[in-house]
Amino acid sequence: MIPVNRPIVRNFRNKTLENCLKLKWLSGDGPIVKQFENIFSKKIGLKYGISISNGTAALEVAIASLKLKPGSEILVPNLTIISCLNAIIKNDLKPIFVDVSKRDFNVDINDLERKISKKTKALIMVHTYGLASDIGKILKLKKKYGFKIIEDCAEGIGLKYNDRYLGNYGDLSTFSFYSNKLITTGEGGCILTNNRNYYNRCLSLRNLSFGKKIRFKHNQISNNYRMSSLQCAYGISEMKYFNSNIKQKLEIGNFYNKKLKDKDFLILPQEKNKTSRNIYWVYPLIVKYSKKRHFQDFLTKNHIVTRDFFFPLSQQPFLKKYKIKNKVLKNSQYLFKNGLYLPSGLGNTYAEFNKVVDVINLYEKKYI
């Protein structure tokens, strides 16, 4: 089977990891963790970095650091990872689902402004599938209505807006280093901010809120969300490939664009939107004529794995437990029903990509 993502592993003798072992720093503390936090925050362009166990934990801790009153509303794009919804509910806050654009899959600005109320305290600004949200308009709404922004950059690492990397446009920004991301540590994540207060709160919240004077005297409930020194050491070794990984992702996206441009039954991803040029974190397609399942099954039978678009947050079954009404938002529903993405990992090969294209050509010949 050709997987959707195969991570790239360049070195089986990793000097940074070997040094970590020699120093005997294995835990989620110490100089190696701080070094990785500094390297990553400096690369993106922010003052403070907090490494964390994964992108889901990053969202949960970042939202908690805002200290919002229970029941406050947080706006969230309806087509995104469940982690965003989980983080809102876990912090005893209310999600307000905002529909997305059919073309770039990011939050629909008109629906966003319609959903803002006096209870709105924050927005999770997600950059989805390789294109950035409409940052300029969102920042104007932030200024007008006074809400905070958590910028979810898990899928937008390496993307720029106005010559600055994504992550510079929220009160806090969150990142994932899962194995399918531009920079990976296997699992892991990071929170970035320029705000010293948020930084200190996040440090405490990711580390069981130990007391400053009396270590085992805790003033709030929090979790152990530390990232290990071993993971951070691997992350340090990966950062040297930051720019080359971006280049490789662009080459994969452009390969598919060239090979699939004449497929009338497919809608290819935008090469750019108002905010950014596509980095092709994944290669998403919209399948026309309600043929997605048929097309997907054909690919699977030919040993090609695909992945559905996100299932809409507003229709998640567990919402009933929290007395949140299930609601269909039309663009999100359309994209879930018709969207999928193809193999495009940094560790996938062009032999595999050519096989994907050959199978798509065969499908077109037989069924279109």
KERO-110140 format. One line per field, with one value per residue: residue in one letter; residue number from 1; y, x, z of N, C-alpha, C, CB in turn. Coordinates in steps of 0.1 Angstrom, whole numbers. Glycine has a CB too. Layout:
N
residu: (a_...)
num: (NUM_...)
npy: (Y_...)
npx: (X_...)
npz: (Z_...)
capy: (Y_...)
capx: (X_...)
capz: (Z_...)
cpy: (Y_...)
cpx: (X_...)
cpz: (Z_...)
cbpy: (Y_...)
cbpx: (X_...)
cbpz: (Z_...)
END
This chain:
368
residu: (m_i_p_v_n_r_p_i_v_r_n_f_r_n_k_t_l_e_n_c_l_k_l_k_w_l_s_g_d_g_p_i_v_k_q_f_e_n_i_f_s_k_k_i_g_l_k_y_g_i_s_i_s_n_g_t_a_a_l_e_v_a_i_a_s_l_k_l_k_p_g_s_e_i_l_v_p_n_l_t_i_i_s_c_l_n_a_i_i_k_n_d_l_k_p_i_f_v_d_v_s_k_r_d_f_n_v_d_i_n_d_l_e_r_k_i_s_k_k_t_k_a_l_i_m_v_h_t_y_g_l_a_s_d_i_g_k_i_l_k_l_k_k_k_y_g_f_k_i_i_e_d_c_a_e_g_i_g_l_k_y_n_d_r_y_l_g_n_y_g_d_l_s_t_f_s_f_y_s_n_k_l_i_t_t_g_e_g_g_c_i_l_t_n_n_r_n_y_y_n_r_c_l_s_l_r_n_l_s_f_g_k_k_i_r_f_k_h_n_q_i_s_n_n_y_r_m_s_s_l_q_c_a_y_g_i_s_e_m_k_y_f_n_s_n_i_k_q_k_l_e_i_g_n_f_y_n_k_k_l_k_d_k_d_f_l_i_l_p_q_e_k_n_k_t_s_r_n_i_y_w_v_y_p_l_i_v_k_y_s_k_k_r_h_f_q_d_f_l_t_k_n_h_i_v_t_r_d_f_f_f_p_l_s_q_q_p_f_l_k_k_y_k_i_k_n_k_v_l_k_n_s_q_y_l_f_k_n_g_l_y_l_p_s_g_l_g_n_t_y_a_e_f_n_k_v_v_d_v_i_n_l_y_e_k_k_y_i)
num: (1_2_3_4_5_6_7_8_9_10_11_12_13_14_15_16_17_18_19_20_21_22_23_24_25_26_27_28_29_30_31_32_33_34_35_36_37_38_39_40_41_42_43_44_45_46_47_48_49_50_51_52_53_54_55_56_57_58_59_60_61_62_63_64_65_66_67_68_69_70_71_72_73_74_75_76_77_78_79_80_81_82_83_84_85_86_87_88_89_90_91_92_93_94_95_96_97_98_99_100_101_102_103_104_105_106_107_108_109_110_111_112_113_114_115_116_117_118_119_120_121_122_123_124_125_126_127_128_129_130_131_132_133_134_135_136_137_138_139_140_141_142_143_144_145_146_147_148_149_150_151_152_153_154_155_156_157_158_159_160_161_162_163_164_165_166_167_168_169_170_171_172_173_174_175_176_177_178_179_180_181_182_183_184_185_186_187_188_189_190_191_192_193_194_195_196_197_198_199_200_201_202_203_204_205_206_207_208_209_210_211_212_213_214_215_216_217_218_219_220_221_222_223_224_225_226_227_228_229_230_231_232_233_234_235_236_237_238_239_240_241_242_243_244_245_246_247_248_249_250_251_252_253_254_255_256_257_258_259_260_261_262_263_264_265_266_267_268_269_270_271_272_273_274_275_276_277_278_279_280_281_282_283_284_285_286_287_288_289_290_291_292_293_294_295_296_297_298_299_300_301_302_303_304_305_306_307_308_309_310_311_312_313_314_315_316_317_318_319_320_321_322_323_324_325_326_327_328_329_330_331_332_333_334_335_336_337_338_339_340_341_342_343_344_345_346_347_348_349_350_351_352_353_354_355_356_357_358_359_360_361_362_363_364_365_366_367_368)
npy: (-12_22_48_76_94_92_95_112_99_107_102_75_75_97_126_146_134_114_129_139_115_110_132_125_136_130_136_158_183_206_216_208_208_235_246_236_249_275_276_270_290_313_309_311_336_347_356_338_303_273_241_211_182_174_186_188_191_215_233_230_240_266_278_276_293_318_324_325_332_306_293_312_322_306_310_287_271_250_229_212_197_175_182_210_214_197_210_234_226_211_232_243_260_275_262_279_273_279_282_272_282_269_268_274_261_273_294_310_343_360_344_341_368_371_353_364_375_392_375_364_356_346_334_305_304_286_273_257_226_236_262_296_312_341_364_392_403_390_400_426_423_413_436_453_439_429_403_375_357_324_310_284_266_241_228_246_252_269_284_318_351_384_384_372_344_322_321_344_359_356_359_338_311_278_247_216_187_162_131_136_162_193_197_173_155_130_126_155_191_227_259_292_327_362_373_377_370_351_332_324_313_292_276_267_254_232_216_204_225_231_244_275_283_262_232_210_220_229_253_250_227_209_194_169_177_176_177_154_154_138_138_166_168_154_171_194_185_182_208_219_212_226_246_232_212_226_233_208_200_218_210_185_191_207_188_170_190_195_170_164_184_184_169_167_158_163_188_207_217_252_272_295_319_349_354_337_316_283_257_231_211_188_171_181_171_178_158_156_152_136_113_105_83_61_66_67_41_27_36_25_-2_-5_-2_23_46_69_99_110_143_164_155_174_195_204_184_163_133_132_156_158_150_172_190_205_216_197_206_213_227_240_243_230_204_197_197_176_154_153_156_146_135_129_106_122_126_136_115_98_84_94_74_63_84_87_62_67_87_72_53_70_80_56_52_74_67_44_51_78)
npx: (8_5_11_-7_10_45_69_101_132_163_188_203_223_222_236_229_209_226_243_225_219_245_247_228_203_171_145_116_128_156_187_186_159_153_170_159_133_142_154_133_113_128_132_106_99_91_92_90_90_73_77_58_37_21_2_-25_-25_-11_-31_-50_-37_-29_-54_-63_-45_-55_-74_-102_-137_-159_-181_-178_-177_-161_-150_-147_-134_-154_-145_-121_-95_-104_-92_-93_-120_-122_-104_-117_-140_-130_-119_-141_-157_-176_-182_-185_-195_-181_-187_-168_-147_-153_-132_-105_-107_-105_-117_-148_-152_-175_-194_-181_-181_-209_-213_-202_-206_-216_-206_-184_-151_-128_-110_-102_-79_-74_-52_-56_-48_-26_-29_-32_-55_-77_-60_-56_-83_-93_-78_-87_-113_-108_-97_-119_-139_-126_-117_-96_-69_-61_-38_-37_-13_-6_-8_3_30_58_45_41_29_27_55_62_64_36_20_28_6_-14_-25_-15_3_-1_16_22_42_39_43_35_40_56_80_92_89_81_60_47_48_44_40_39_45_45_39_47_33_14_33_45_22_16_39_36_11_17_31_21_15_33_42_59_73_68_72_54_29_0_-17_-37_-55_-37_-18_6_23_47_74_98_134_147_130_131_158_159_142_158_178_162_155_174_165_144_138_144_126_102_106_106_80_66_74_63_35_34_40_18_-1_6_3_-24_-40_-58_-80_-112_-131_-121_-114_-87_-64_-61_-35_-27_-41_-58_-41_-18_7_3_15_13_9_-7_-21_-49_-81_-112_-138_-158_-193_-205_-189_-170_-167_-167_-145_-125_-126_-117_-91_-81_-84_-64_-42_-36_-36_-60_-72_-100_-115_-118_-144_-173_-172_-195_-212_-204_-209_-206_-214_-240_-238_-229_-249_-250_-263_-266_-256_-259_-235_-233_-211_-190_-201_-203_-176_-166_-181_-172_-144_-110_-76_-44_-15_14_36_68_85_75_78_87_82_60_42_39_27_2_-8_-10_-30_-52_-55_-63_-87_-102_-103_-119_-143_-151)
npz: (0_-7_14_28_41_44_67_65_72_78_90_106_124_145_155_173_189_199_215_233_248_258_276_293_296_295_302_302_306_311_293_266_258_262_243_218_220_218_193_175_181_175_147_137_146_171_206_228_234_241_245_240_246_224_195_202_230_231_221_241_264_256_253_279_292_286_306_306_314_325_301_283_248_221_189_162_133_113_99_108_128_155_179_183_191_213_231_236_249_271_286_297_281_255_223_191_160_129_95_65_37_4_-13_-2_22_46_74_68_62_62_75_99_110_113_134_157_190_220_239_228_231_221_191_174_150_124_100_72_55_40_31_41_65_61_71_73_72_94_115_115_124_149_161_160_175_198_205_215_198_191_172_151_138_129_104_88_90_80_61_49_56_46_46_70_90_95_127_139_142_162_196_210_195_180_174_158_158_148_129_103_97_87_101_122_153_158_178_195_201_201_217_209_217_222_246_279_302_293_285_309_322_305_307_333_332_315_331_354_372_393_425_432_455_474_461_458_463_448_429_410_389_365_338_330_303_291_267_257_263_244_222_216_210_186_172_170_153_130_123_106_81_75_54_31_33_29_2_-10_-5_-20_-46_-48_-47_-70_-89_-89_-96_-123_-135_-131_-141_-162_-155_-155_-137_-112_-87_-83_-57_-47_-60_-47_-23_-11_10_11_-5_-16_4_2_23_26_-3_-14_-28_-45_-54_-81_-91_-72_-68_-50_-31_-48_-64_-44_-34_-57_-58_-34_-39_-57_-42_-30_-5_7_23_40_41_70_94_100_128_140_139_154_172_200_210_220_246_259_257_233_204_174_142_108_86_55_36_50_52_25_17_33_23_-3_-4_-4_3_-13_-13_-2_14_28_29_10_-24_-57_-75_-63_-64_-92_-96_-83_-100_-124_-117_-113_-139_-151_-138_-148_-175_-174_-161_-164)
capy: (0_35_55_91_101_84_105_110_97_109_97_65_79_111_131_154_124_107_139_139_103_112_141_118_144_123_140_170_195_207_225_204_212_249_248_234_259_288_275_271_303_323_306_316_350_351_357_327_290_263_227_204_168_173_198_188_197_229_240_230_248_279_284_278_305_331_326_330_328_295_296_322_316_306_307_277_267_238_218_211_186_175_188_223_213_192_220_244_219_208_244_247_271_271_264_285_267_288_275_275_284_257_268_272_253_281_300_319_356_365_336_345_380_368_345_371_381_398_365_360_360_342_326_296_307_275_274_243_219_242_276_304_319_355_370_406_406_385_410_438_419_413_450_458_433_427_389_370_347_313_307_270_266_228_225_258_255_273_294_332_362_396_381_367_330_320_320_358_367_353_362_326_302_264_239_201_180_148_126_140_177_198_194_162_148_118_133_167_203_239_271_304_339_374_378_371_364_338_323_318_304_279_268_261_245_220_209_201_237_230_256_282_282_248_225_201_227_233_262_246_214_209_181_167_178_180_170_148_158_130_144_179_166_150_183_202_179_183_222_223_208_234_252_221_205_234_232_195_200_226_202_174_198_211_175_167_200_193_157_162_196_182_160_175_153_167_202_207_228_265_275_306_326_363_355_329_306_269_249_217_202_176_174_178_171_177_148_160_143_126_101_104_70_52_70_63_26_23_38_16_-16_-4_-1_37_51_83_103_119_156_164_154_186_196_207_171_152_126_134_170_157_149_185_198_213_211_193_215_211_239_235_241_220_192_195_193_163_145_153_159_136_139_119_105_134_127_139_102_91_85_98_62_61_95_83_52_74_93_62_48_81_80_44_55_83_60_34_56_92)
capx: (0_11_5_-9_23_56_79_114_142_176_200_202_233_219_246_221_204_237_248_215_221_257_245_219_191_161_132_111_135_170_192_182_145_153_176_149_123_148_157_120_107_136_129_92_100_85_101_89_85_70_76_47_37_15_-5_-37_-21_-8_-44_-57_-29_-30_-67_-64_-37_-63_-82_-116_-148_-166_-193_-174_-177_-149_-153_-139_-138_-162_-138_-108_-92_-113_-85_-98_-132_-119_-97_-127_-149_-122_-117_-154_-161_-187_-178_-194_-190_-181_-185_-155_-147_-151_-120_-93_-110_-104_-129_-156_-152_-188_-201_-174_-186_-223_-213_-196_-216_-210_-199_-172_-139_-116_-112_-91_-77_-68_-47_-60_-43_-15_-32_-35_-67_-77_-54_-59_-97_-95_-72_-96_-124_-102_-96_-133_-147_-118_-115_-83_-67_-52_-34_-34_-4_-1_-8_8_44_66_38_43_20_34_69_64_58_24_24_30_-7_-23_-20_-6_1_2_22_23_54_35_51_32_41_68_91_86_96_73_49_52_42_49_32_47_39_53_34_54_23_9_44_46_11_18_50_30_0_22_40_14_14_41_44_72_80_67_70_42_17_-5_-28_-47_-54_-32_-14_20_23_61_80_111_147_150_122_136_171_156_137_169_184_153_153_183_159_131_137_144_113_92_109_102_65_61_77_53_23_35_40_4_-8_9_-2_-39_-47_-68_-90_-124_-139_-114_-111_-74_-62_-57_-21_-26_-53_-54_-31_-6_9_1_27_9_11_-13_-26_-64_-89_-126_-142_-171_-204_-208_-182_-158_-165_-164_-131_-117_-126_-109_-77_-78_-82_-51_-31_-33_-44_-64_-77_-111_-114_-123_-158_-176_-172_-208_-220_-198_-219_-205_-219_-252_-235_-226_-261_-247_-271_-260_-260_-252_-231_-234_-198_-182_-207_-200_-162_-164_-187_-165_-130_-100_-62_-36_-2_22_46_82_92_70_87_81_76_47_34_36_17_-10_-13_-14_-43_-62_-57_-70_-101_-108_-105_-129_-155_-155)
capz: (0_-7_25_26_45_50_72_60_82_70_97_116_134_147_165_183_198_206_225_244_256_265_286_302_297_289_306_296_312_308_282_252_256_260_230_208_221_213_178_168_183_167_133_134_148_184_218_238_230_251_239_246_242_211_191_209_243_228_220_254_273_251_256_294_296_285_318_302_323_320_293_272_235_213_175_157_120_114_92_113_137_167_190_186_198_226_239_241_259_283_293_301_272_245_209_181_148_118_82_58_22_-4_-22_5_33_59_79_59_69_64_85_111_116_118_146_168_199_232_247_220_238_213_179_170_136_119_87_68_44_33_28_53_67_56_83_73_76_108_125_116_132_163_166_161_186_210_210_214_187_191_158_150_126_128_90_81_93_68_53_52_53_47_48_83_91_103_141_143_141_173_209_211_183_184_164_160_152_145_119_89_97_79_110_130_164_160_185_200_196_206_218_208_221_226_258_290_311_287_285_323_325_297_313_345_328_309_340_367_380_406_433_431_468_478_449_457_466_435_430_401_382_351_333_325_289_287_256_263_257_232_211_213_203_172_166_167_140_119_119_95_69_74_41_21_34_22_-13_-14_-5_-32_-57_-48_-51_-85_-97_-90_-104_-137_-140_-129_-144_-172_-150_-153_-126_-100_-84_-76_-47_-51_-58_-38_-20_-8_21_10_-16_-11_7_-1_34_19_-16_-13_-41_-45_-65_-86_-96_-61_-71_-41_-26_-59_-68_-33_-34_-68_-54_-24_-45_-64_-31_-27_6_7_36_40_48_84_96_106_142_145_137_161_180_215_214_228_260_264_254_222_193_162_132_95_79_42_30_57_48_11_16_39_14_-16_-4_1_-1_-19_-7_-5_24_25_27_-2_-35_-70_-81_-57_-69_-105_-96_-80_-113_-134_-113_-116_-153_-154_-133_-157_-187_-172_-155_-167)
cpy: (13_44_70_98_90_94_102_109_97_103_86_67_94_117_139_144_117_116_140_127_104_121_135_127_137_129_153_183_195_215_221_209_227_253_247_245_273_288_277_284_314_321_312_331_355_350_344_314_281_250_220_191_166_186_199_195_211_238_241_240_263_286_286_290_318_334_332_325_316_299_306_315_317_302_297_273_253_226_219_199_187_181_202_223_208_202_231_238_216_220_251_260_266_273_270_281_277_280_280_277_271_257_267_265_260_288_310_332_361_357_339_357_379_361_352_377_387_388_360_365_356_335_317_298_296_277_259_238_226_256_284_310_334_363_385_410_401_394_422_435_418_427_456_452_429_413_386_360_337_309_293_268_251_224_236_261_258_282_308_340_375_394_376_353_331_316_334_366_364_358_350_318_288_257_224_196_166_144_130_156_180_195_184_158_135_122_146_179_215_250_282_317_350_379_370_364_351_328_316_309_291_270_260_250_232_211_208_213_235_244_262_281_268_240_217_207_234_242_260_232_216_195_181_166_181_171_166_154_151_135_157_178_162_162_192_198_181_198_226_220_216_239_242_213_213_233_219_194_207_218_191_180_202_199_171_177_198_180_156_174_194_172_168_171_157_182_201_218_241_266_286_312_341_364_348_321_292_262_234_207_188_180_170_179_171_168_152_148_132_113_98_90_60_54_65_48_21_25_28_2_-16_0_13_41_65_86_112_133_154_162_167_186_197_195_160_146_129_148_169_156_162_195_208_208_208_201_213_225_234_233_230_206_188_190_179_152_143_154_147_141_127_117_116_136_130_126_93_93_89_86_60_72_92_72_57_80_83_56_58_81_68_46_64_76_51_40_70_94)
cpx: (9_4_3_4_33_66_93_124_156_188_197_213_231_228_239_215_215_242_238_216_234_255_235_207_180_147_128_116_149_174_188_168_145_160_167_139_129_150_143_114_115_133_116_92_93_95_101_83_83_68_65_44_30_7_-19_-35_-18_-21_-50_-50_-30_-43_-68_-56_-44_-71_-95_-126_-155_-179_-190_-174_-164_-153_-142_-143_-144_-155_-123_-106_-100_-106_-89_-111_-130_-113_-107_-135_-142_-119_-130_-159_-170_-182_-189_-188_-192_-178_-172_-157_-146_-138_-107_-95_-109_-117_-135_-157_-166_-196_-194_-180_-201_-223_-208_-207_-208_-202_-187_-160_-126_-120_-100_-90_-68_-64_-47_-54_-33_-18_-36_-49_-66_-72_-58_-73_-99_-89_-80_-108_-119_-101_-109_-140_-139_-116_-100_-82_-57_-50_-29_-26_1_1_-2_22_51_58_41_31_27_49_72_58_45_28_26_17_-17_-17_-11_-8_6_7_22_35_51_42_47_34_55_81_85_95_89_60_55_46_49_39_42_39_49_49_40_44_18_20_45_35_12_28_44_20_5_29_34_12_21_42_58_80_80_63_57_30_12_-17_-39_-45_-48_-26_1_20_37_65_94_123_151_143_128_150_168_150_148_176_176_153_162_176_146_129_136_131_102_94_104_87_60_63_67_39_23_35_25_-4_-6_2_-18_-47_-58_-79_-102_-133_-133_-113_-98_-73_-58_-42_-18_-40_-49_-43_-18_-5_9_14_25_13_5_-17_-41_-71_-104_-131_-157_-181_-207_-201_-170_-156_-161_-149_-121_-115_-117_-94_-72_-75_-69_-40_-27_-42_-47_-69_-89_-108_-120_-139_-162_-178_-186_-217_-214_-208_-218_-210_-232_-249_-233_-237_-258_-254_-263_-265_-252_-248_-227_-220_-190_-188_-203_-185_-159_-169_-179_-150_-122_-86_-54_-23_7_33_60_90_86_79_80_76_62_37_30_26_3_-17_-18_-28_-54_-65_-66_-85_-108_-112_-117_-143_-160_-158)
cpz: (0_3_21_30_50_54_66_72_75_76_107_127_136_159_176_193_206_218_237_253_264_277_297_305_289_291_299_303_308_296_268_249_254_247_218_208_215_198_171_169_175_152_129_136_161_195_226_231_241_244_247_240_228_207_198_223_241_228_234_264_269_255_271_299_294_297_315_312_317_313_282_259_228_199_170_143_121_108_97_123_150_179_193_194_212_236_244_252_272_292_298_294_262_231_200_168_136_105_75_43_15_-11_-14_18_47_62_69_67_72_75_99_118_121_131_159_177_211_241_240_227_230_200_177_154_131_104_81_55_35_28_40_53_62_68_84_78_91_118_126_125_147_169_168_173_198_214_208_203_192_177_157_137_123_113_82_84_80_59_58_48_55_52_62_84_99_118_147_145_152_186_214_198_187_172_168_152_150_132_105_88_90_88_120_142_167_166_190_195_203_207_217_212_223_240_270_299_306_287_298_326_317_303_325_342_322_318_354_376_394_412_431_444_474_466_448_463_453_436_419_395_368_349_331_310_284_275_260_256_245_220_207_206_189_165_162_154_128_114_108_81_66_60_30_21_27_7_-18_-15_-17_-45_-59_-53_-66_-94_-99_-98_-119_-143_-140_-134_-154_-168_-146_-141_-112_-99_-76_-66_-53_-50_-49_-34_-17_2_18_-3_-10_-8_5_11_31_5_-16_-26_-37_-57_-69_-89_-85_-63_-61_-37_-36_-63_-57_-32_-45_-64_-44_-30_-53_-54_-29_-16_4_21_34_45_62_84_104_121_147_144_145_171_195_219_222_243_267_261_243_210_181_151_119_89_65_35_36_53_34_10_22_29_1_-16_1_-3_-4_-11_-12_6_20_22_16_-13_-48_-78_-76_-63_-84_-106_-92_-93_-123_-130_-115_-131_-157_-150_-143_-170_-186_-169_-158_-182)
cbpy: (0_42_54_95_111_74_105_122_83_124_109_51_75_113_141_163_113_104_153_139_91_117_154_114_159_108_143_170_194_194_225_189_209_256_239_220_262_290_261_260_307_321_291_309_357_343_368_331_284_267_219_213_160_160_198_174_189_231_234_216_244_280_274_265_305_330_335_325_340_286_301_328_323_296_320_265_266_239_220_224_185_160_188_231_204_180_227_248_207_202_254_250_278_280_250_300_254_300_277_263_294_256_281_286_241_291_307_313_366_364_321_347_392_360_332_382_369_405_353_364_354_332_336_281_321_262_280_242_216_234_278_315_319_359_368_412_399_371_413_442_405_406_459_455_420_435_380_363_354_301_317_261_275_218_222_270_243_261_291_337_360_406_393_376_321_309_311_365_365_338_364_318_307_258_244_194_182_147_111_137_183_213_207_150_158_108_124_168_203_244_271_306_337_385_377_381_374_341_330_330_312_283_277_272_252_224_217_190_240_224_254_297_292_248_216_188_238_220_276_257_206_221_177_154_188_177_179_133_157_115_145_187_155_139_190_202_164_179_230_215_193_246_262_212_202_249_233_184_206_239_196_167_210_219_164_165_214_192_146_160_206_177_152_175_138_160_209_209_224_276_278_317_320_370_349_319_308_261_252_212_208_170_166_188_159_191_133_168_136_124_101_113_65_55_85_69_20_31_52_15_-18_6_-9_45_49_86_109_114_167_176_141_192_207_218_168_158_111_132_178_144_140_191_204_214_222_178_230_203_246_243_255_222_192_208_203_162_149_163_171_122_148_122_91_146_115_147_94_95_72_106_49_63_109_79_41_84_102_51_44_95_79_32_61_95_52_25_54_102)
cbpx: (-9_11_13_-21_20_62_80_118_140_178_207_203_248_204_256_211_196_248_249_200_222_268_239_226_193_161_132_96_133_175_207_183_136_161_188_142_119_161_163_111_107_151_129_81_94_72_97_80_95_57_89_34_29_6_-8_-43_-9_0_-53_-57_-14_-28_-78_-58_-24_-72_-74_-120_-157_-171_-204_-160_-188_-138_-153_-138_-126_-175_-139_-104_-77_-116_-70_-101_-142_-109_-86_-136_-156_-109_-109_-154_-148_-199_-174_-196_-197_-171_-197_-146_-136_-163_-119_-86_-102_-92_-126_-169_-144_-196_-200_-159_-185_-230_-205_-187_-225_-221_-209_-173_-138_-107_-112_-94_-70_-77_-32_-75_-56_-13_-43_-25_-72_-91_-39_-56_-106_-89_-58_-101_-130_-88_-88_-141_-153_-124_-123_-78_-62_-58_-24_-46_8_-11_-22_-1_50_69_23_56_6_27_78_59_68_15_36_39_-13_-25_-32_-10_10_-11_36_10_66_19_51_17_41_67_96_82_97_80_42_67_27_62_24_52_30_52_18_62_11_5_57_47_-2_21_61_24_-9_31_53_21_-1_55_41_70_74_56_82_45_20_-8_-23_-48_-67_-21_-21_27_13_71_81_111_158_147_107_138_179_145_127_180_187_139_156_196_155_132_148_157_109_94_124_107_60_69_91_51_20_47_48_-3_-3_24_3_-42_-37_-62_-84_-133_-141_-101_-122_-63_-52_-64_-15_-17_-61_-67_-37_-5_23_-8_31_16_5_-25_-18_-70_-86_-133_-142_-170_-199_-223_-176_-160_-178_-173_-129_-123_-140_-112_-75_-89_-94_-52_-20_-35_-36_-74_-67_-124_-122_-119_-162_-189_-164_-214_-222_-186_-217_-191_-222_-260_-222_-213_-266_-231_-281_-264_-259_-261_-219_-242_-190_-184_-222_-202_-154_-172_-201_-171_-128_-102_-56_-33_4_14_46_89_92_55_94_91_85_47_41_48_21_-8_-2_-4_-42_-57_-44_-64_-101_-98_-93_-125_-154_-144)
cbpz: (12_-22_38_35_56_39_87_51_90_69_103_110_129_151_158_177_190_197_219_238_246_256_281_315_292_293_321_297_328_307_283_250_269_272_228_209_235_220_175_173_198_170_130_142_137_186_227_250_220_260_239_245_252_210_176_211_249_215_210_260_274_236_252_300_288_273_328_288_326_332_302_275_227_218_166_166_110_108_76_121_140_170_186_173_191_225_231_229_253_279_285_316_266_247_203_183_145_119_73_60_18_-14_-29_7_33_57_93_55_61_51_82_108_106_107_144_163_204_241_249_205_251_222_166_174_134_120_85_68_35_21_17_55_81_51_84_59_67_110_120_102_128_163_156_148_180_220_202_228_174_200_153_150_128_134_85_83_101_60_53_46_61_57_45_94_98_97_143_134_128_174_220_224_171_190_161_155_161_143_119_87_111_76_118_122_176_169_196_198_199_198_231_194_234_215_259_297_314_272_281_333_320_282_318_354_319_297_341_374_382_403_447_427_478_490_446_464_477_427_428_389_381_350_321_331_284_299_243_261_268_235_215_226_210_172_175_178_142_123_131_96_68_84_38_22_48_26_-15_-5_8_-33_-57_-34_-43_-87_-90_-76_-100_-139_-131_-114_-150_-185_-137_-166_-127_-99_-76_-87_-36_-44_-72_-43_-8_-3_33_22_-24_-20_22_-13_47_28_-27_-3_-49_-45_-60_-100_-108_-60_-85_-29_-19_-71_-70_-20_-35_-81_-49_-13_-55_-76_-36_-40_20_-4_45_47_40_92_104_100_147_137_123_169_178_219_201_223_262_259_266_219_189_159_136_85_87_33_30_72_50_3_23_52_10_-25_5_-5_9_-34_-12_-7_33_36_40_-5_-37_-79_-77_-42_-69_-113_-85_-69_-119_-134_-98_-110_-161_-147_-119_-161_-191_-162_-141_-162)
END
